Amino acid sequence: MIRHFDMIAYHNRLRRLRPEQKTLFSFLLLLNTMVGSRGTHLFIIFWLAIWTIGYAGVSWKVYVKTLGMVILFLLISWPILLISLDSWHISVNRGNIPAAIDVSLRSIAAWSCLFFLLVTTPFPELLYVLKKLKIPSVMIELLFFMYRFIFVFEQAAEELYTAMKARNGGSHWRHGAMLIFQLWQKVWGAYHALLLALRARGFSDELVYIQNETGGVWSKRYIVEAIAGMGVLIWMR
């Protein structure tokens, strides 16, 4: 799934736009999500769905599938907000339902902002923008390593799962524990190999990599539409 998102980021209709424009747009909407009302959240969710599916050309099936996973995760957390335990009595606090709805809508709106940035901006370009914003190098390096090992983790998990199924691996909990242990060993081996490679190339305290100036254009049409949408959000508040 992660590799599929990365492929979409390199092959979408908004790929030609400057990464600064997409990053600024996403983070301004994310800021509105943090301080906005329920109506603001609904507007951001609907608006970014248009941008992601309509403008960027991301498959609606991918969007709906990912959104469904987010909603499922939020629904799992609802019992914590709604169920109360008092002197061994279990009760449902209906007064917390509006708060649970608000938290869920805010979470989905925030996910919409970050998902739009994920599927329209390649990760190296995002690091380039963060570097231009003078973000501390240690944070950029941590993001780089996280990005690297997400792919290592996903590939290792797929290979081990396929190998277990090919050997008639069952569904017993011991097989799952064995898979997790082997996965940890494989990821740790990849980390150790990367560490040795960095030391062999003279790594000291800072990870230095070549970052070329990214291309792309500033789209006046999308800038005007973004400003108009921001105006609507301010009016709704």
C-alpha positions in Angstrom: 0.0 0.0 0.0 2.8 2.5 0.9 4.6 1.7 -2.3 1.4 2.3 -4.2 1.0 5.7 -2.6 4.6 6.6 -3.5 3.9 5.6 -7.1 0.8 7.8 -7.2 2.8 10.7 -5.9 5.1 10.5 -8.9 2.3 10.0 -11.4 -0.6 12.3 -10.7 -2.1 15.4 -12.5 -0.7 17.8 -9.8 2.8 16.5 -10.1 3.9 19.5 -12.2 2.9 22.0 -9.5 5.6 23.4 -7.2 5.9 21.3 -4.0 5.9 24.6 -2.0 2.4 25.3 -3.3 1.0 22.0 -2.3 2.7 21.9 1.1 1.5 25.4 2.0 -2.0 24.6 0.8 -2.1 21.4 2.9 -0.7 22.9 6.1 -3.0 26.0 5.9 -6.0 23.6 5.7 -4.6 21.5 8.5 -4.4 24.7 10.6 -8.0 25.4 9.8 -8.8 21.9 10.9 -7.3 22.4 14.3 -9.3 25.5 15.0 -12.4 25.0 12.9 -16.0 23.9 13.7 -17.9 20.9 12.5 -19.0 22.6 9.3 -15.4 23.6 8.6 -14.3 20.0 8.9 -17.1 18.8 6.5 -16.1 21.4 4.0 -12.4 20.5 4.1 -13.2 16.8 3.7 -15.5 17.4 0.7 -13.2 20.0 -0.9 -10.0 17.9 -0.6 -11.9 14.9 -2.0 -12.5 17.0 -5.1 -8.8 18.0 -5.2 -7.5 14.5 -4.6 -9.9 12.6 -6.9 -10.8 15.2 -9.5 -7.7 17.4 -9.8 -4.9 14.9 -8.9 -6.6 12.0 -10.6 -6.3 9.6 -7.7 -8.5 6.5 -8.1 -11.7 6.9 -6.1 -11.4 3.2 -5.1 -8.0 4.0 -3.5 -9.4 7.0 -1.7 -12.5 5.3 -0.4 -10.5 2.2 0.7 -8.1 4.4 2.7 -10.8 6.5 4.1 -12.7 3.4 5.2 -9.6 2.2 7.1 -9.4 5.6 8.9 -13.1 5.5 9.8 -12.8 1.9 11.1 -9.9 3.0 13.3 -11.9 5.9 14.7 -15.0 3.7 15.3 -12.8 1.3 17.4 -11.9 4.2 19.6 -15.5 5.3 20.2 -16.1 2.9 23.2 -13.4 4.7 25.1 -15.3 8.0 24.6 -18.8 6.7 25.2 -18.6 3.9 27.8 -18.2 4.8 31.4 -17.2 2.5 34.3 -18.5 3.5 37.8 -18.5 1.1 40.7 -18.5 -1.9 38.4 -21.5 -0.5 36.5 -21.1 0.0 32.7 -23.1 2.8 31.1 -23.2 4.6 27.8 -22.7 8.4 28.2 -24.9 9.8 25.4 -23.7 13.3 26.2 -20.3 12.4 24.8 -21.7 11.5 21.4 -21.4 15.0 19.9 -17.8 15.2 21.2 -17.0 11.8 19.6 -18.5 13.0 16.3 -16.4 16.3 16.5 -13.2 14.4 17.2 -13.9 11.9 14.3 -14.6 14.7 11.8 -11.6 16.6 12.9 -9.4 13.5 12.5 -10.8 12.7 9.1 -10.3 16.4 8.0 -6.7 16.3 9.2 -6.2 12.9 7.4 -7.6 14.5 4.2 -4.9 17.3 4.4 -2.0 14.9 4.9 -3.3 12.3 2.4 -3.6 14.9 -0.3 0.1 15.9 0.4 1.1 12.3 0.5 -0.3 11.3 -2.9 0.6 14.5 -4.8 4.1 15.3 -3.5 7.0 12.9 -3.7 8.8 12.5 -0.4 12.2 13.9 -1.6 10.4 17.1 -2.7 8.8 17.4 0.7 12.2 17.1 2.4 13.4 19.8 0.0 10.6 22.1 1.2 11.3 21.4 4.8 15.0 22.2 4.2 14.0 25.5 2.6 11.9 26.3 5.7 15.0 25.9 7.9 13.6 22.8 9.7 16.3 21.4 12.0 18.5 18.8 10.1 17.9 16.2 12.8 14.1 16.2 12.1 14.7 15.9 8.3 17.1 13.0 8.8 14.6 11.2 11.1 11.9 11.6 8.4 14.3 10.3 5.8 15.1 7.2 7.9 11.4 6.6 8.7 10.5 6.8 5.0 13.3 4.4 4.2 12.4 1.8 6.8 8.7 1.9 6.1 9.5 0.4 2.7 12.0 -2.1 4.2 9.3 -3.1 6.8 6.6 -3.6 4.2 8.8 -5.6 1.8 10.1 -7.8 4.6 6.5 -8.4 5.9 5.3 -9.4 2.4 8.2 -11.8 1.8 7.9 -13.5 5.2 4.1 -13.8 4.9 4.4 -15.3 1.4 7.1 -17.7 2.6 5.0 -18.8 5.5 1.9 -19.5 3.3 4.1 -21.4 0.7 5.1 -23.7 3.5 1.5 -24.3 4.5 1.8 -22.0 7.5 -1.3 -22.1 9.6 -3.3 -19.5 11.5 -2.1 -20.6 15.0 -0.8 -17.8 17.2 2.6 -19.4 17.3 3.0 -18.9 13.6 2.1 -15.2 14.0 4.7 -14.9 16.8 7.3 -16.5 14.6 6.5 -14.2 11.8 6.9 -11.1 14.0 10.2 -12.3 15.4 11.6 -13.0 11.9 10.3 -9.7 10.7 12.1 -7.9 13.6 15.3 -9.8 12.7 15.1 -8.9 9.0 14.5 -5.2 9.7 17.3 -5.1 12.3 19.6 -6.7 9.7 18.7 -4.0 7.2 19.3 -1.3 9.7 22.7 -2.8 10.6 23.6 -3.0 6.9 22.7 0.7 6.4 24.7 1.7 9.4 27.8 -0.1 8.0 27.3 1.5 4.6 27.1 5.0 6.2 30.3 4.4 8.2 32.1 3.1 5.2 31.3 6.3 3.4 32.6 8.6 6.1 29.4 9.3 8.0 30.0 11.6 11.0 27.1 13.4 12.7 25.0 14.8 9.8 23.5 12.9 6.9 24.4 14.8 3.7 22.6 14.1 0.5 22.4 15.9 -2.8 19.2 17.7 -3.3 18.5 19.2 -6.7 16.2 22.2 -7.3 12.8 20.8 -8.0 10.9 21.9 -11.1 7.3 22.7 -11.5 5.2 25.8 -11.9 3.0 27.9 -9.7 -0.6 27.5 -11.0 -2.5 30.8 -10.8 -5.8 28.9 -11.2 -5.2 26.7 -8.2 -3.9 29.7 -6.2 -7.1 31.6 -6.9 -9.3 28.6 -6.0 -7.3 28.0 -2.8 -7.7 31.6 -1.7 -11.4 31.5 -2.5 -11.8 28.3 -0.5 -9.8 29.8 2.4 -12.2 32.8 2.3 -15.2 30.4 2.6 -13.5 28.7 5.6 -12.9 32.0 7.4 -16.5 33.0 6.7 -17.8 29.7 8.1 -15.9 30.2 11.3 
